Amino acid sequence: MPTIRRLSFIGLEYAFAPGKAYGMSRGGGFRRQGGLVEVETDAGVKGVGEAFGNPFVTREYFRMIEPFFVGRSVFDFEHIEARIRNAMYHLGVGNQLTACLAGINVALFDAIARGFGVRVCDLIGGCRTTRIPAYASTGFFSDDPERQLSHMLAEAAAHPYAGAKIKIGRGLKSDVGRVRAAREALGPDRLLMVDINGAYTVDVALECARAIAPFDIHWIEEPLPPGDFEGYAELRARSPIPIAAGEAHHTIRDFRALIDGRCLDIVQPSIPGVGGITEAKRIATLALAANLRLAPHVWGGAVGLAAACHFIAAQPASPHVDHPPHPQMLEYDMSDNALRTQLLETPLELKEGHVLLPPGPGLGVEIDPATVERYRVC
């Protein structure tokens, strides 16, 4: 039985050049952060996973929980996770502990799959596809005069993505103007999604939905703060546009409240944020049982993107087998993010609007050591 010989954490940060900040309704940012967890087994097999968020905070959680894993079987994650959660329940789960567990979980799947010479998707459900339709995650609020909404939309329109998602949420006039510009740039046939990042109350979100509905919006993402479950249920019942959320929700309990409360049309777990592939699969089962669409949120580095590809590839087709009305799409971040574009020795391939599943064992990716050292902060 292979056991865990060693765990290590690497904190990463990519800082933008002056004047290049970009962001969302709640404000802009000047850096992209994250972390990598590396696992090595007693057989010398290595795996890598990604943890979302501030790496300095994640590092401290990693130091606390690392001893729980060393010397244990690579298959024991769920038992160790339960022990950690039971021991540290006082501070909840919506924090870097969950992100840290996510990095370990994905790294273990990577190592296990490599040990067997198979892909991660083969371990978690089998591979349904090797071509994952992508939508462009773009249209940020930007301080860069050379990268405004028009520039980002032109870039998205130039590639055969299934659609594009833009940021709104800074007032009704701004929302309508940005949506109109996006629809004009993308044309009538591409899917168009909008992301409010939880900046509105129910009444304002409903006003926004009604105002932008004529532009054929595929979904409104995070219209309300994550804790407003009753507001989500009320909004979904009245909105002319489908509601999506999950980026700021953590673990199966949050998603059970969203799903059982009929708060959503599209369920969006983020693997590096919800606790890893294991927890994402639990959430996917809830969505399947409730007959809701699943569209994993992807916002981070290249390892998280690869994990999302394997997760989507392993999802069974439901309820439509051969002719789904809309594809299950992968969010493809088009922002300035070296942790996505430079981190791998061989970047994930984007071809004809699809991200191709890496062909090798495990996640199918190899980390570039020089890039890691360039952006390493802890």
Buried (B, 14 or more C-beta within 10 A) or exposed (E): EBBBBEBBBBBBBBEBEEEBBBBBBBEBBEEBBBBBBBBBBEEEBBBBBBBBBBBBBBBEBBEEBBEBBEEBBBEBBEEBBEEBBEEBEEEEBBBBBBBBBBBBBBBBBBBBBBBEEBBBBBBBBEBBBBBBBBBBBBBBBBBBEEBBBEBBBEBBBEBEBBBBBBBBBBBBEEBBEBBEBBBEBBEEEBBBBBBBBBBBBBEBBBBBBBBBBEBBBBBBBBBBBBBBBEBBBBBBEEBEBBBBBBBBBBBBEBBBBBBEEEBBBBBBBBBBBBBBBBBBBBBBEBBBEBEBBBBBBBBBBBBBBBBBBBBBBBBEEBEEEEEEEBBBBBBBBBBBBBBBBBBBEEBBEBEEBBBBBBEBBBBBBBBBEEBBEEBBBE
